Amino acid sequence: MELKVIGKSVPKYDAWGKARGEVIYADDFSMPGMLYGKVFRASLPRAKILSIDTSKAENLPGVHAVITHKDVPKNNLRARFGQGTEIGAQFEGLYRVLAEGEVRYYGEPIALIAAETSEIAEKACELIEVQYEPLPGVFDPLEAMQPGAPQVGEKENNIASHFKIRKGDVEKGFAQADVIVEGFYQVGYQDHAYLELESGVAWVDDDGTIVIRVSSQVIEHFREVAEVLDLPHSRVRYIGTLIGGGFGGKEDITVESYLALLAWKTRRPVKLTYTRKESLLVHSKRHPYYMYYKTGATKDGKITAVHAKLISDAGSYAALSPWVLLYSTVDAVGPYNVENVKVDAYTVMTNTPITSAFRGFGAPQVNLAYESQMNELAKKLGMNPMELRRKNYLKQGDSLATGYVYDRPVPLDLLAQKAWEALGPKRTSSKPQVKIGRGLAVGMCSYGRLTFLHDTSRSYVRLELDGSALIRCGVPDVGGGQGHILAQIVSEELGVPLNLIKIHVTDSQLTPLAGTTTATRQLYMSGNATLKACRELKQRMFRKAAQMLLTNEEDLEVGEGKVYLKSDPTRYIALVPLINRMSADGDELYVEAQFNAPFSDVPAKEIIEGRTFPDFTFGAYAVEVEVDEETGKVELKRVVAAFDVGRALNPILVEGQIEGGAVQGAGYALMEDMVIKDGIIQTPSLQEYLIPTSLDVPDVESILIESGTGLGPYGAKGIGEPPIVGIAPAILNAIDDAVGVRITSLPVTSEKILMELKASKEGNKAA
């Protein structure tokens, strides 16, 4: 069947509003009588709190509330999952609203202030007096794992989680290898650096409900906020906004609990927006990792064994670190068919800022390691890196490292070839000190949440008597068109023109809950829920139209505002009279549908086995760089990305996701250097913490392969997070191709290049 709306590059419903500056983001919103909130934060990375004196702040004119831990009904909440199982303990973690007894990291919230102006609130912060007893901290996960290290959390040691993969016999696999390559890799923090800072406004409604209008990727957090205030879940309402960048940084609770507490205490609307410095200092980051890899292969290039040890820095509270680690564990071998695998993965608590969700969710870190290993292995074998990959790609019917047999095509060879060919002929440098290199890397990234979480999403679709349609779905839109694509599905299925479709999103009490905009799940989950609702409605429409046109339901088609005969499109009934007839006959004009993801049992132990995710998206990057051997400067000159997207429901949105992921991944590889000393970030602004601009990256060429094999609507795969996977190791492989040095840590700096070049020259002289 030819699709009429799906597959077309249709502008998003919010595009013009954003272009004209008409969108009211979280910080743009205000209310009469509104107070301004501020957070008072710890000035030490670890210390015992001896006393907190807020009297001067409370007596400052214009201050309406000062809140410390003793004023929070439930200051300590514990995340629990799979209680009574071995793996369940791996996910336990404390969520503490305000510091109590001890501070674990620099900038940890200690008190909240609500005042008539933000300036008064800031002054009140300066008047709060805290007496500390400094305590020794631990700031590196390797040190934190050692016996006798200062204890950060509530467990007996600082290891928050330890996951394993055991497949085959790695010792036997290495014994069969003709070549073995070992590598140590390290990646640092990455900040989300979104345009829109954490922000929201909260107030108490007439019936006593706390309403929070907030920029959040998870409106279901209303439940946790209700628990903080010891209120029924029904007494807290989230109203989501269009989000000016999230990337996982607005997946955790940011300002919501603070807003709710201040509004509840003052009975006035309260607004709280972080400063850029505050955001950079204290909000969650991408996890730093230490990674050890050992890869064995036969002389003809077949990988016989992989052993990986992963250590991530969880920071001072567990947050989502165990979940991120689990993703890394499953992805540790990448999209390769390896019979013998051993993975040990740890996330370790330190007295540093919290690390949590970030685009790619644990996949970019291990991707850097396993794709660097592939090139090093090819070098040692004297084999073309693409040919080595080709010999080992996962194929339909092969098993992943967890033992799960993958039942869908894996077109990695096609993707890699297309990306590489698109680079065209290699250029020659006009400067003798500038070398040109090219690199390739492939990757995999899951879409949809872990299958043992029993994920669901709901969507409501209603036809109106004038032929328009209404969608209600609690899907937070982070800018990727998560809401707009639902309108395209409705238009395709019900024949309603896009300009006649209205969508309401993210109101926890008025829109059906659709789950989190995380894990690249919304198209897959809410898209399928919307498709399910539409097809039930369409069946009702066809039933009535068949009666009116004196034909059979299976002979009908819908489109362009009418239902018509497939064999004779001149015989039709327009939507308006059809809908009115349905209404007059008492037919329901709405459907609320629920889509359930594939379910699996909760793992009973820390060894991860079987199916963990619904599906994966596969992609390849080919890049070209210039490296100046005199200065160590690296310039990214060409980027080609090829992805199997299953089906591009809106190609321009898909390309936008790929381009954004490529730029963000390039920043991770080349620029974004978050310096931390003794637990304190030394790069607290965008003047020190540099992110890519339009001058730093070339145009990204996107190649879309549409296999139609995805689990989303019309065979689509998720494409929100996967594009950040692959570009960093492609850049490292290109640098190695240019100047013959292997950089093993991110970000790549000029100093690292020069040091490796110097070491290489000295090594050659010694030889």
URBEL-V826240 format. One line per field, one symbol per residue. phi: phi as a letter, one per 30 degrees, with the letter a starting at -180 (. if undefined). psi: psi as a letter, one per 20 degrees, with the letter a starting at -180 (. if undefined). burial: 1 if it has 16 or more other C-alpha atoms within 10 Angstrom, else 0. A space follows every 10 residues. Layout:
phi = ???
psi = ???
burial = ???
//
This chain:
phi = .ddccdjcdc eddcdddddd icdcdeddcb bdidcbcbcd bdcbdaaddd abccdddddd ejdcabbbed ccebdcccdb aheicddedd cdacccdbeb iaccadjddc bbbbbdbddd ddddedcdcb cccebdcbbb ddddddeide dcccddbddd abcbbbbibd ddddddddbb bcbcbbbcdb cdhdddddaa bbacdecjdd cbcbdbdbdd dedddddedh cdedcbbccd cdcdjbhjdc dddccddddd dddddchbdb cbbddddddd dbddbdddbc bcbbbcaddc jddcabbbbc bccdidbdhc eddddddddd ddcidbcbdb bbbbbbcbdb dbedcadaej hjdddddedd ddeddddddd dicdedddde dbedbejdcd ddjdddcbdb dddddddddd dddidddcdd cddcccbbbb acabadbjde dddhdbbbbc bbccdcidbb cbadcdccjd iedddddddd dddcideedc ccbcbhbdcb cedcidcbhh cddedddddd dddddddddd ddddddddch bcedccbblh iacbdddbed cabddddddd dddddiddcb bccbccdecb ddedbdddbi dcbdabccab bbbbbcbddd cidccdcbbb bbbdciaddb eddddddddd dddddddedc bdcccbbhic dcbcaddccc cdcddcbddc ccccccdicd cdeiidcdbd ceddckdddd ddddddddbi bcdcbcddce dddddddddd ddddddd
psi = ppqhgpiqnp qqhjghhghi kipnrgiiqr qpjprpqqpp qqjqhpqpoh qoojghghip pipipppahi ipgnhoqppq plqiqghhhh jqqpopgqpo gqqiqpjpph qqpprhrhgg hghhhhippp pqopqprpjp hghhiqpiqp pgbirhajoh qoqqpopboh ggghhiqhpp pqqpqpqaqp qhlqgprpqr pqrprhjjpp pooqoqinii ihghhhhgjl qqhijpppoq rqplpfkhik grpeighggg ghhhghkqqp pppqrggggh hirqrqpqqp pppppqqrij jpphqppppp oqoibiqhcj ghgghgghgh jhialqopho pppppqpppr lrqpqcpqph lihhghhggh hggghhgggh ikqphhgggh iiqprpirqr hiipopjqqn lhgggggggg hihaqprqqi phioqpqqqq qrrqpqqqrp hjimqqqqqp pppqhjjrqp poplopojij khghhhhhgg gghijpqhij ppppqmoiii qppjaqmrkl igggfhghgg gggghgghgg ghgghhghjl aqhijqqqql krprphhnii orpqhghghh ggghjjqpjq poqppprpqr qpqirippqb phqgrqpqrq ppqpqppoih ijpppohqpp ppqojfpnhn hhhghhgggg hgghhhghhh hnnopppljp pjmkrjhgop qqaiiiqrqp ppoopnijjr iapkjqrqjg hhiiphhghg ghhhghhgjk qopjqqqprh ggghghgghg ghhhgh.
burial = 0000110001 0110000000 0000111000 0001111111 1111111110 0001001100 0111111110 0101110000 1100001111 1110111111 0111111111 1111110101 1111101100 0100001111 1001100011 1110001111 1111111101 0011001111 1010111111 1111011111 1111000011 1111111111 1111111110 1010111111 1111111111 1111111111 1111111111 1111010111 1111111111 1111111100 1111111111 1111111111 1111111111 1111111111 1111111111 1111111111 1111111111 1111111100 1000110111 0111100111 1110010001 1111110111 0110000000 0001111111 1111111111 1110111111 1111101111 1111111111 1111111111 1111111100 1010111100 1111111111 1111111111 1111001101 1111110010 0010011111 1111100000 0111110111 1100000011 1111101111 0110011110 1111111111 1111111110 0111111111 1111111111 1111111111 1111111111 1111000011 1011100011 1100001001 1111111111 1111111111 1111111111 1111111110 1111111111 0111011000 0000000
//
